[in-house]
Amino acid sequence: MNMRWLIVLVLFLAGCSSHTTKQAEWDPAKPVQGALTWMPITEQAAQEWGVSPRVITAIIAVETGGNPTLVSKSNAVGLMQIKASTAGAEVYRHMGWSGQPSTSELKDPARNINIGTAYLNILEHGPLAGIEDPQTMQYALLVSYANGAGALLRTFSSSRSKAIDEINDLSPQEFWEYVGKHHPSPQAPRYLYKVSRALDEM
């Protein structure tokens, strides 16, 4: 665990090295407490979709700290910061519905958590299917939730099957390091870091 956090710290500092102002260490305590408010809904959605309630809670903590009305500049809405035109539309298609969720629907805590959890399930059994190690799968899910599964897989190969094979050749720690070094978005390793901190806080 100590070695893992040393690597996390090195990757985090490397990601921040291009900024003149040093970012403060993220404290997960208050956001996690806010996210835990929604645990009854989270556990129900987790059971329905086969996703860890702890992972859902950690995502809520990182995304909004438990604020169900938050709307980002990129129009991500609600507790799990869902974009209606991407993740929302994908879940609607999966359910056999047309269109996409409305902003008011995504501000509803139960609907937001259910849609966000369904999206995690779709990622796991769709583009990320075949990743063998459970910890690596969790990391891959988090990076894909934040930045898209396509961006993650293309970091390894233009072929999905080859990307999955390459991921399976890595340990979870090696996967984390690879993402930190090669993912096109600097948000990816930081997102892993923050969600992992949130999970440790629970």
C-alpha positions as a printed Julia matrix, in Angstrom:
202×3 Matrix{Float64}:
   0.0     0.0     0.0
   2.84    2.41    0.88
   4.57    1.75   -2.44
   1.28    2.28   -4.29
   0.75    5.66   -2.67
   4.35    6.64   -3.4
   3.74    5.93   -7.08
   0.41    7.8    -6.93
   2.13   10.8    -5.37
   4.91   10.79   -7.98
   2.37   10.62  -10.84
   0.23   13.3    -9.23
   3.18   15.65   -8.75
   4.35   14.97  -12.3
   0.91   15.91  -13.58
   1.03   19.14  -11.64
   4.6    20.05  -12.6
   3.49   22.12  -15.59
   1.5    24.48  -13.38
   3.1    27.43  -11.66
   0.61   27.27   -8.78
   0.76   24.08   -6.75
  -2.63   22.46   -6.19
  -3.65   21.68   -2.64
  -3.92   18.04   -1.58
  -7.5    16.85   -2.03
  -9.2    16.04    1.28
 -11.89   13.38    0.74
 -13.48   13.56    4.2
 -16.24   16.13    3.58
 -17.11   15.02    0.01
 -17.38   11.39    1.17
 -19.72   12.38    4.0
 -21.9    14.22    1.49
 -21.92   11.24   -0.85
 -22.78    8.8     1.94
 -26.05   10.71    2.41
 -27.32    8.92   -0.69
 -26.23    5.43    0.34
 -29.77    3.91    0.5
 -30.36    4.89   -3.15
 -26.81    3.92   -4.09
 -27.15    0.42   -2.61
 -30.4    -0.16   -4.49
 -28.88    0.9    -7.82
 -25.74   -1.12   -7.09
 -27.77   -4.26   -6.51
 -29.83   -3.7    -9.66
 -26.81   -3.19  -11.92
 -24.14   -5.31  -10.23
 -21.81   -2.42   -9.38
 -19.97   -1.82   -6.1
 -21.88    0.72   -3.96
 -18.54    1.93   -2.6
 -17.33    2.79   -6.1
 -20.57    4.66   -6.85
 -20.28    6.58   -3.57
 -16.64    7.45   -4.28
 -17.57    8.76   -7.74
 -20.32   10.91   -6.2
 -17.83   12.22   -3.64
 -15.33   13.21   -6.33
 -17.86   14.56   -8.82
 -20.12   16.64   -6.57
 -19.55   15.89   -2.9
 -23.2    14.84   -2.77
 -24.77   17.96   -4.34
 -27.65   16.75   -6.56
 -28.27   20.09   -8.29
 -24.76   20.75   -9.56
 -24.41   21.44  -13.3
 -20.91   21.79  -14.76
 -19.75   24.17  -17.51
 -19.8    21.18  -19.89
 -23.44   20.48  -18.9
 -22.76   17.41  -16.76
 -25.66   17.19  -14.33
 -26.37   15.97  -10.83
 -24.71   13.69   -8.29
 -22.7    11.59  -10.75
 -22.24   14.45  -13.26
 -23.93   12.75  -16.19
 -23.97   14.29  -19.65
 -27.36   13.65  -21.19
 -26.05   13.44  -24.76
 -23.35   10.84  -24.0
 -23.74    8.63  -20.92
 -27.43    9.47  -20.58
 -28.21    8.65  -24.2
 -26.15    5.45  -23.98
 -28.2     4.24  -21.0
 -31.44    5.15  -22.78
 -30.35    3.1   -25.82
 -29.43    0.2   -23.56
 -32.9     0.33  -22.02
 -34.55    0.44  -25.44
 -35.74    4.02  -25.01
 -35.39    6.86  -27.51
 -33.81   10.22  -26.77
 -31.91   11.16  -23.65
 -32.64   12.17  -20.06
 -33.69   15.73  -19.32
 -31.81   18.04  -16.97
 -34.62   17.79  -14.42
 -34.46   13.99  -14.57
 -30.72   14.06  -13.99
 -31.15   16.39  -11.0
 -33.34   13.76   -9.36
 -30.96   11.83   -7.05
 -32.54    8.41   -7.6
 -32.65    8.75  -11.4
 -29.14   10.21  -11.55
 -27.59    7.42   -9.5
 -29.49    4.76  -11.4
 -28.39    6.14  -14.78
 -24.79    6.6   -13.64
 -24.67    3.08  -12.23
 -26.23    1.65  -15.38
 -23.55    3.42  -17.39
 -20.81    1.79  -15.3
 -22.42   -1.6   -15.98
 -22.55   -0.85  -19.73
 -18.86    0.09  -19.72
 -17.85   -3.05  -17.85
 -19.82   -5.46  -20.04
 -19.35   -3.54  -23.29
 -16.12   -1.8   -24.34
 -14.14   -2.98  -21.29
 -15.35   -6.59  -21.41
 -12.44   -9.01  -21.23
 -10.34   -7.21  -18.62
  -9.53  -10.04  -16.25
  -8.16   -8.53  -13.04
 -10.94   -7.05  -10.85
  -8.74   -4.21   -9.58
  -7.59   -3.31  -13.09
 -11.23   -3.4   -14.21
 -12.12   -0.96  -11.44
  -9.36    1.4   -12.5
 -10.39    1.08  -16.16
 -14.02    1.79  -15.26
 -13.06    4.94  -13.39
 -10.87    6.29  -16.2
 -13.58    5.42  -18.74
 -16.3     7.05  -16.63
 -14.3    10.27  -16.49
 -12.86   10.39  -20.01
 -14.54    7.71  -22.12
 -13.72    4.07  -22.79
 -12.59    4.83  -26.34
  -9.9     7.23  -25.16
  -8.64    4.67  -22.65
  -8.5     1.78  -25.11
  -6.82    3.89  -27.81
  -4.11    4.66  -25.27
  -3.13    0.98  -25.64
  -4.11    0.15  -29.24
  -6.41    1.19  -32.07
  -7.8    -2.36  -31.91
 -10.13   -3.01  -28.97
  -9.12   -6.67  -28.68
  -5.41   -5.82  -28.74
  -5.96   -3.07  -26.17
  -7.69   -5.54  -23.84
  -4.83   -8.03  -24.31
  -2.27   -5.34  -23.5
  -4.21   -4.31  -20.4
  -4.36   -7.94  -19.27
  -0.57   -8.15  -19.54
  -0.26   -5.45  -16.85
  -0.71   -5.64  -13.11
  -3.19   -3.12  -11.63
  -0.29   -0.94  -10.5
   1.34   -1.11  -13.93
  -2.0    -0.16  -15.51
  -2.24    2.88  -13.2
   1.32    3.93  -14.1
   0.67    3.45  -17.82
  -2.46    5.63  -17.68
  -0.52    8.3   -15.81
   2.19    8.37  -18.48
   0.22    7.82  -21.69
  -3.43    8.86  -21.32
  -4.08   12.02  -23.38
  -6.06   13.64  -20.56
  -4.17   14.77  -17.45
  -7.47   14.38  -15.63
  -7.29   10.58  -15.88
  -4.55    9.87  -13.29
  -5.88   12.58  -11.0
  -9.36   11.07  -11.16
  -7.94    7.67  -10.21
  -6.07    9.28   -7.35
  -9.11   11.13   -5.99
 -11.54    8.2    -6.26
  -9.0     5.92   -4.57
  -8.62    8.47   -1.77
 -12.4     8.56   -1.41
 -12.57    4.76   -1.26
  -9.91    4.71    1.45
 -11.89    7.28    3.42
 -14.95    5.01    3.63
